[in-house]
Amino acid sequence: MSPRLVLRTTFRRSLTPPRAAFVDDFIAAMWGLTGDIRSEIAEVWLFTAPAIERVPFTFVQIARAELATMQSIKRRLGSYVAADYAEAIRLFETLGFHIDAPIAIGPKRALFRRCWIERTS
């Protein structure tokens, strides 16, 4: 799917209002939570733009706070990240996510890694 279609679909399926961060009046990141409202499991989604790289520490602080909010809504959170996207994998690890081994997904068999975190209480 095109990035535009993915973003539109994700917005429609969001369990919470999508959130956004700006750097110098430019959109730097958008994120949210999707899934079945009846389930204790939800998918985290995150899109970033190059502007986010100018504020890495602030971004991680905001990500931790947003993750805590998401974990108060759903017991288990997960996402998939391209297996070669080292920066995203490092972010998920920094936030405390478990990172699974790469698996092939889709008709082109692209490699992705499942990232997940579970609330302990």
N, C-alpha and C positions, 0 to 999 in steps of 0.2 A: 504494500500500500504506500501511497505517497505520504510524506510527512504531514501535509495538510489534512488528509483523510484520517490518519492515525490520531492527530490532535483533536479533530472534530468528534471522532468516535469515542475517544477517551473522555472528553468533556461530557458527552451525553451519558456515559456509564458511571460517572463519578458518584461516589457515596457521600462525599463532602464537597463543598464548593472548591473548585480548583484555586490554587494559590500561585502567586507570581512574585518575583524579586526583580528589582530594577537597579542598575548601576549607571549613574550619570544619565538618567532619563532613558536608558536603553534597557529593553527586557533582557534579563540575564538568565532567568530560570523560571520554569513553570512545573508544578507538581500536584499530585493528588492521589486519591485512593479509589480503586474500582473493585467491583465484585458483587456477589449476591448479598443483599442486605440481611438475609437469614443465616448466613454462614459466619463462623468465627475466623475465616480466612479471607484475606483481601490482597489485591495486587497494588503495589506501589508503582507509580509512574513518575518519571522525571525527564524533562527536556532541558538542556542547557544551551546557552549561546556563548561565544568567545568572551563576552564581557565578564562572565563569572570568574574567569581566570585572574582577574585583577583584584579579587577579594576572597582568596581561598579560605582564610581563617574565619571570616565572617560567614561565609557560605557553610562551613562545617558547623559553626555554632547554630545557625538557623536550621540546618538539616537535623541536628540533634533534638532541638526543641520541637520541630514538626514531627519527627519520628515518635517522640514521646506522646504527642497528641494522637497520632495514628494508632499507637499501641493501646491507648485508652479506649479506642473504638473497636478494634479487632485484636484477637489473641495472637494470630500468626499473620505476618506480612511477608510477601515475596515479590520477586521480580525476575526478569531474565535480562542478561546483559551480554553483548557480543563478547565472545571469548578473548578477542584480541584488544578489547577496549580497557587497557590497563588503568587509566585514570578513574574510570567508573568503578572498576573492581576494587581499587584502592579506597575509594570513597565508601563503598558498601562495607569493606573490612573495617575501616575507621569507625563506622557507625555500629559495628558489632554484628553484622550479618554473617551467616555461614555461607560459604561459597562452594557450590558443588562442582564436580568435574565437568568439562565441556561435553555437550551432547549436540548432535546434528538435528536441526529443526527446519521444517518447511520443505517445499519442493526443490529448493537449491541446496538443501542439507547444510546450511550455514551453521557454524559452531556458536553455541550460546552456553552461558553458565547460569544456573539457577542460584539466586541469592535469596536467603530467607532468614527471618528472625522471629523468635517466639517470646511472648510475654511470660515471665516466670510466675507471676501471681495472678 
